[in-house]
């Protein structure tokens, strides 16, 4: 590429980022002609100067277009979902087949866990034989035949983002809402959806725990996606307690199966809310009632089972999860004094799962899909002498996790009722023209 320094200098000095500059810089990130130092300088300029919607959209599209962009020719709307991450957040495993049961097609490209939040791919790989690394032809076949597939991104999708993402961490630019927005959406839009629903978490277990930051991120994501031509809305949801009563890969798959088989829960409530939002975005009538019927009838469960089998897993997972989800050899109750759960440090619960070997602190680290936490008490519930069950690979790891979980809970004689699961909504915005910032 030509010299990237004028693009950096213009941005640094308040001159903004043009679509041409964004495209040039993204190409340089992807082909290596932009150095690490230049990428770090660009990221810091974005942090200090900020980007308006038009420039965020230009950067998002440029990073999307730095690699392959999938295009779909299917007899229904193509929908996708993204969550900013939490503990016990296993919505994707339920939502993808639920949307497919309602007439949408869901080619979901997901990620792995890093830090205290879990990853959708790690959960699915707890299922014996399940393959996340499908070639594109197989990915397309499963989506077309089943209605949904959940896979890992290939190296050809949004390579500019992959490069910039790694450098942002070293350059102390991770928290930039502009860069978070471009990173998330460049990957999601590369999968080719017509519509996108976002689940932005807020609370002690969220990536951005402050409610004002969560609101700002939701607004940024929605405005940028719509400006980039993808109809999008967001729900801001509670992460002051784990969404499911389980944390840890195999245990969360069990929670998803229980929800698909009709168990009522907070997980069900949030999933149905996101399903109704996604179906409405796609123009499907009677969205909320249709989603509830598809879940209660077992149709979503049947499609999930077909997706698992089509991606190499067992054909009877829904009916026999114990046969295909390995159990940890050690289980220990986490005792607690009598009282009511008045507070939970959700991030600490996520770190307890990591301590058990169920998460990773660096990319590529091997994890134990068996371990984690189950039967987690929720806010406002009586402890009845126990707040969780630890599933561990060894006695020593179990004891350490028991102490960590106990420390994460605050027990009182009484507590106010917990807040709503759905804390806010950002509706679709009108598309705006991209252009010079």
Residue pairs with C-beta under 8 A, 6 or more apart in sequence:
1 24
1 27
1 28
1 31
1 33
1 34
2 24
4 24
4 25
4 28
4 33
4 34
4 38
4 42
5 38
7 17
7 21
7 24
7 25
7 42
8 38
8 41
8 42
8 45
10 16
10 17
10 21
11 17
11 21
11 42
11 45
11 46
11 49
12 41
12 45
12 48
12 49
14 49
16 51
16 52
16 55
16 436
16 437
17 46
17 51
17 55
17 58
17 59
17 436
17 437
18 55
18 58
18 435
18 436
18 437
19 58
19 61
19 62
19 434
19 435
19 436
22 55
22 58
22 59
22 61
22 62
23 58
23 62
23 65
25 34
25 42
25 62
26 59
26 62
26 63
26 65
26 66
26 160
27 33
27 62
27 66
27 160
28 34
28 38
29 39
29 63
29 66
29 159
29 160
29 163
29 164
30 66
30 67
30 159
30 160
30 163
34 42
36 167
39 163
39 164
39 167
39 171
40 167
40 170
40 171
40 173
42 164
43 164
43 167
43 168
43 171
43 173
43 176
43 179
44 171
44 173
46 173
46 176
46 178
46 179
47 173
47 176
47 178
47 179
50 178
51 59
51 178
51 437
52 437
53 223
53 224
53 227
53 432
54 227
54 432
54 433
54 434
54 435
54 436
54 437
55 436
55 437
56 178
56 181
56 182
56 220
56 223
56 224
56 227
57 224
57 227
57 228
57 432
57 434
58 434
58 435
58 437
59 178
59 182
60 181
60 182
60 185
60 186
60 189
60 224
60 225
60 228
61 186
61 189
61 228
61 434
62 160
63 158
63 160
63 161
63 164
63 182
63 183
63 186
64 158
64 185
64 186
64 187
64 189
64 190
64 228
66 158
66 159
66 160
66 161
66 186
67 156
67 157
67 158
67 159
67 160
67 190
68 154
68 156
68 157
68 190
69 189
69 190
69 192
70 107
70 136
70 190
70 191
70 192
71 192
72 78
72 105
72 107
72 143
72 192
74 105
74 143
74 144
76 103
76 104
76 105
77 103
77 104
77 105
77 194
77 195
77 282
77 283
77 284
78 104
78 105
78 106
78 107
78 192
78 193
78 194
78 195
79 99
79 104
79 105
79 106
79 193
79 194
79 195
79 196
79 197
79 278
79 279
79 281
79 282
80 106
80 107
80 108
80 188
80 191
80 193
80 195
80 196
80 197
81 91
81 92
81 95
81 96
81 106
81 108
81 196
81 197
81 198
81 199
81 274
81 278
82 184
82 188
82 196
82 197
82 198
82 199
83 89
83 91
83 92
83 198
83 199
83 200
83 201
84 184
84 198
84 199
84 200
84 201
84 206
84 207
84 208
84 214
84 217
85 113
85 117
85 118
85 201
85 206
85 207
86 117
86 201
86 205
86 206
86 239
86 242
86 243
86 346
87 116
87 117
87 118
87 205
87 239
87 242
87 243
87 247
87 346
87 347
87 349
87 350
87 353
88 118
88 242
88 243
88 244
88 245
88 246
88 247
88 252
88 255
88 267
88 376
89 117
89 118
89 199
89 201
89 239
89 243
89 244
90 118
90 120
90 123
90 243
90 244
90 252
90 253
90 255
90 256
90 267
91 199
91 243
91 267
91 270
91 271
91 274
92 108
92 110
92 120
92 150
93 120
93 123
93 124
93 150
93 252
93 253
93 256
93 304
94 256
94 259
94 260
94 267
94 271
94 295
94 300
94 304
95 106
95 271
95 274
95 275
95 278
96 106
96 108
96 148
96 149
96 150
96 304
96 307
97 106
97 147
97 148
97 260
97 300
97 301
97 303
97 304
97 307
98 271
98 275
98 291
98 294
98 295
98 300
98 303
99 106
99 147
99 148
99 275
99 278
99 279
100 106
100 146
100 147
100 148
100 300
100 303
101 147
101 294
101 295
101 299
101 300
101 302
101 303
102 275
102 279
102 284
102 287
102 290
102 291
102 294
103 284
104 147
104 278
104 279
104 282
104 284
105 143
105 144
105 147
105 148
106 143
106 147
106 148
106 149
107 139
107 140
107 143
107 148
107 149
107 151
107 191
107 192
107 193
108 120
108 148
108 149
108 150
108 151
108 191
109 150
109 151
109 152
109 153
109 157
109 187
109 188
109 190
109 191
110 119
110 120
110 121
110 132
110 150
110 151
110 152
111 119
111 120
111 121
111 152
111 153
112 119
112 121
112 122
112 152
112 360
112 363
113 119
113 122
113 359
113 360
113 367
114 360
114 361
114 362
114 363
115 207
115 350
115 359
115 361
116 205
116 347
116 349
116 350
116 351
116 353
116 354
116 359
117 205
117 207
117 350
118 247
118 248
118 249
118 252
118 350
118 353
118 359
120 150
121 132
121 150
121 152
122 249
122 359
122 367
122 369
123 249
123 250
123 252
123 253
123 256
124 130
124 132
124 150
124 253
124 311
125 132
125 249
125 369
126 249
126 250
126 253
126 325
126 326
126 369
126 370
127 253
127 308
127 313
127 314
127 317
127 324
127 325
128 313
128 314
128 324
128 325
128 326
129 312
129 313
129 314
129 324
130 308
130 311
130 312
130 313
131 311
131 312
131 313
132 150
132 151
132 152
132 311
133 151
133 152
134 142
134 149
134 151
134 311
136 154
139 149
139 151
142 148
142 149
142 307
142 310
142 311
143 149
145 310
146 303
146 306
146 307
146 310
147 303
147 307
148 303
148 307
149 307
149 310
149 311
150 307
150 311
151 311
153 187
153 190
155 162
157 187
157 190
157 191
158 186
158 187
158 190
160 186
161 182
161 183
161 186
161 187
164 179
164 183
165 183
167 173
168 174
168 176
168 179
168 183
173 179
174 180
177 213
177 216
177 217
177 220
178 220
180 217
180 220
181 217
181 220
181 221
181 224
182 224
184 221
185 221
185 224
185 225
185 228
185 230
188 196
188 225
189 196
189 225
189 228
189 230
193 230
194 230
194 231
194 282
195 230
195 231
195 232
195 278
195 281
195 282
196 225
196 230
196 231
196 232
196 281
197 232
197 233
197 234
197 235
197 274
197 277
197 278
197 281
198 218
198 221
198 222
198 225
198 232
198 233
198 234
198 235
198 426
199 234
199 235
199 237
199 270
199 274
200 208
200 214
200 217
200 218
200 221
200 234
200 235
200 236
200 237
201 207
201 208
201 214
201 236
201 237
201 238
201 239
202 208
202 209
202 210
202 211
202 214
202 215
202 236
202 237
202 238
202 239
202 423
203 209
203 238
203 239
203 240
203 241
203 346
204 239
204 240
204 344
204 345
204 346
204 347
205 239
205 240
205 241
205 242
205 346
205 347
205 349
205 350
206 214
206 239
206 346
208 214
208 217
209 239
211 236
211 423
214 236
214 423
215 236
215 424
215 426
218 234
218 236
218 424
218 426
219 426
221 232
221 234
221 426
222 232
222 233
222 234
222 426
222 427
222 428
222 429
223 429
223 432
225 231
225 232
226 232
226 428
226 429
226 430
226 431
226 432
227 429
227 431
227 432
227 433
227 434
228 434
229 431
231 281
231 428
232 281
232 428
233 277
233 281
233 425
233 426
233 427
233 428
234 425
234 426
235 270
235 273
235 274
235 277
235 422
235 424
235 425
235 426
236 422
236 423
236 424
236 425
236 426
237 243
237 270
237 273
237 421
237 422
237 423
238 418
238 419
238 420
238 421
238 422
238 423
239 346
240 344
240 346
240 379
240 418
240 419
241 344
241 346
241 376
241 378
241 379
241 418
242 344
242 346
242 349
242 376
242 378
243 266
243 267
243 270
244 252
244 255
244 256
244 265
244 266
244 267
244 376
245 255
245 265
245 374
245 375
245 376
245 378
246 252
246 254
246 255
246 372
246 373
246 374
246 375
246 376
247 349
247 350
247 352
247 353
247 358
247 372
247 373
247 376
248 353
248 356
248 358
248 369
248 370
248 371
248 372
248 373
248 374
248 391
249 358
249 367
249 369
249 372
250 325
250 326
250 327
250 369
250 370
250 372
251 372
251 373
251 374
251 391
252 372
253 321
253 325
254 321
254 325
255 265
255 267
256 267
256 304
257 301
257 304
257 317
257 318
257 321
258 265
259 265
259 267
259 268
259 271
259 295
260 295
260 298
260 300
260 301
260 304
260 318
261 298
261 301
261 318
262 295
262 296
262 298
266 378
266 421
268 295
269 421
270 421
270 422
271 295
272 288
272 291
272 292
272 295
273 421
273 422
275 287
275 288
275 291
275 295
276 287
276 288
276 291
277 287
277 425
279 287
279 290
279 291
280 287
281 428
284 290
294 300
301 318
302 318
304 318
305 315
305 316
305 317
305 318
308 314
308 315
308 317
309 315
309 317
313 324
314 320
314 323
314 324
316 323
316 324
317 324
325 369
326 369
326 370
327 370
327 391
328 368
328 370
328 371
328 372
328 391
328 392
328 393
329 370
329 392
329 393
329 394
330 390
330 391
330 392
330 393
330 394
330 395
330 397
330 398
331 389
331 390
331 391
331 392
331 398
332 389
332 390
332 392
332 398
332 399
332 401
332 402
333 386
333 388
333 389
333 390
334 386
334 387
334 388
334 389
334 390
334 402
334 405
334 406
335 385
335 386
335 387
335 406
336 377
336 383
336 385
336 386
336 387
336 406
336 409
336 411
337 383
337 411
338 382
338 383
338 384
338 385
339 382
339 383
339 411
339 412
339 413
340 380
340 381
340 382
340 383
340 411
340 412
340 413
340 414
340 415
341 377
341 378
341 379
341 380
341 381
341 382
341 383
341 387
341 409
341 410
341 411
341 415
342 379
342 410
342 411
342 412
342 414
342 415
343 379
343 409
343 410
343 415
344 379
344 408
344 409
344 410
345 407
345 408
345 409
346 408
348 404
348 407
348 408
349 373
349 376
349 404
349 405
349 408
350 359
351 404
352 373
352 401
352 404
352 405
352 408
353 359
353 371
353 372
353 373
354 360
354 361
355 397
355 400
355 401
355 404
356 368
356 371
356 372
356 390
356 391
356 392
356 393
356 397
356 398
356 401
357 367
357 368
357 371
357 393
357 397
358 367
358 368
358 369
358 370
358 371
358 372
359 367
360 366
360 367
368 393
370 391
370 393
371 391
371 392
371 393
371 397
372 391
373 388
373 389
373 390
373 391
373 401
373 405
374 388
374 389
374 391
375 386
375 388
375 389
376 387
376 388
377 383
377 386
377 387
377 388
377 409
378 418
379 415
379 418
380 415
380 416
380 417
380 418
383 411
387 405
387 406
387 409
387 411
388 405
390 398
390 401
390 402
390 405
392 398
392 401
